[in-house]
Amino acid sequence: MNWKTFFALLSRDGHVARRNLLPMLLQNLLQPLLLTFVFGRVLTASGMMRTGFKSVLLPGVMAISMVLSGIQAVAMPVIAEFQFTREIEDRLLAPIATAWLGVAKIVTGMVQALVAGLVVIPAAWLMMGSDISIDFSHPLTFAAICLLVALCSASGGLALGCSVGQTQIGLMFSLIVAPMMMFGCAYYPWSFLAPFPVLKWAVLINPLVYASEGLRGVLAPMVPHIDTLLVLVALVVIDAAFLALGLAKFGKKAVS
Amino acid sequence: MAIGIRIEHLRKVYDSPPPSAARGGGFSFTAQRSAGKGEKKKKFEVVALEDVSLEIRAGEIFGLLGPNGAGKSTTIGILTTRTRPTGGRAFVGEFDVWKEQVSAKRLIGVVPQRPNLDFALTAREILLFHGAYFGQSARERTRRTDELLEKFKLTDRADHMVRNFSGGMMQRMSIARAMMHDPEVLFLDEPSAGLDPQTRLLLWEIIRDYNRAGKTIVLTTHYMDEADALCDRLAIIDHGRIIAQGTPRELKSSIPGGYLLRVRFDRLPDDLMAGLRALPGVTEVRSADHIAADLYADRGGPLIAGIAGAAQEAGVTLCDVHIAEPSLETLFLHHTGRSLRD
């Protein structure tokens, strides 16, 4: 393993990500924050929603933000770099096995997902005002869930980025990302889907469900949520699958 | 220590469309669709290389000459680990390029047919990061970056994003990047495509310079004059096969009647034409108009005395003689029946 090369690849991605940090945050945060403001502030202040809804919303918005950022942080550059101009070629010629370039992409994506997730906490607080209760009594579980969610979104982003062409980006968002957001249990706990039995089980293929429910479990344990241990197991399984899939697709895409 | 290259029975069949645009290839191979009995006929299959064996000697400038879609870029792709061979083996130095990719990658620098610069970075950053990928120390890569930017006349644009560079600047940048880690073998895929004549000469000089430092150079081209001017040895490739190889001189002298003498007289009577045809070594005489004739012959200069004698005999004045040496163009024509530009 050639660590010097690996860190150089990472520092290149970090360098580019830092340059694009603000636009990326705005892109991924604005929509969830506006939703937070409307649902968490306008509707609760008017009495249409109960104040407790704020605590349901915060972990969900955090999950959305992480998953969306992780996917985008990896998929978009991968799509761009593999297209016509083959910008990635120079890095594929670096003296390191090509899979490590995929790993470097995932690590960069994870860092960006974590930043995007953690930024939500103070931002949502500002948006929603008082009456929001967050529980920080399980910091290790919180950290573990954050890392697993970040890995899941970044490796999922790699798999997606290697399967989608430049012309299909719009389609990717409307067919994959949008339904994922709506059926990701971000704006409601999973147990609220009880009246829709088919949907209730179908949404379990959506990784965002585990992200939302897992963060809800640690940050707002009083809200109904899927058992944290189950969430952890599901995330580990999904992470392993996405990682294997992402790296396999990357390896295939890298050579002709 | 210069590094040689060995290619043994290399074969490549693409079963999905290759990223031809990226490789810049006009992939116009003879597509051979597999028409297996009972199988679906639509399976994509393109034979890019068919049993190619080559030996590129350490420290030489080696040229792969052929028309678009001949298999030049695929050969370079395999030698630079970017294309998986379907059969056969290729070695850079002692390393099998497919099985020992990392070791092979350390030895090579690649200038692609189309610039594939990292658009997210500035010119300086591209070189600095490239050096870092190859494990250069911060001090070394800064020094080398400054040196190369200066050499390729890019210093004043060093801190600009490369996406706004002109085609020629991108090409210079690609070459600078390939030389950044001082590779033992430099691959250049169609290096002078799209360059103006002046930049082309500069490029040739840079390539010769790099070669003088003991490095092996492998380049592809479909320009005969480039192959002729630059290469120590050549392989002519067409439809995925090597059809001839050797030094430019050897290759050219392998064609019978390779010389072309264009002569002009004050007039050209029939008996002079007959006299020219009877000269030793002349294979064909064509009369362009009533004063000029093209002689195809196996010799050049030694024929002039004979031509002058025949003219004197016919009472005609010889006005002009031009001798064209055997060219690679004629050679290609000779082997394939087609012009290189087809």
Interface residues (C-beta under 8 A of the other chain):
Chain A: N2 K4 T5 A8 L9 S11 R12 H15 V16 R19 P77 F84 T85 R86 E87 I88 E89 D90 R91 L92 L93 A94 P95 I96 A97 T98 V255 S256
Chain B: Y14 P18 P19 A21 A22 R23 G77 T80 T81 R82 T83 R84 Q101 V102 S103 K105 R106 I108 V110 P112 R114 N116 L117 D118 F119 A120 L121 E125 I126 F129 H130 A132 Y133 F134 G135 R177
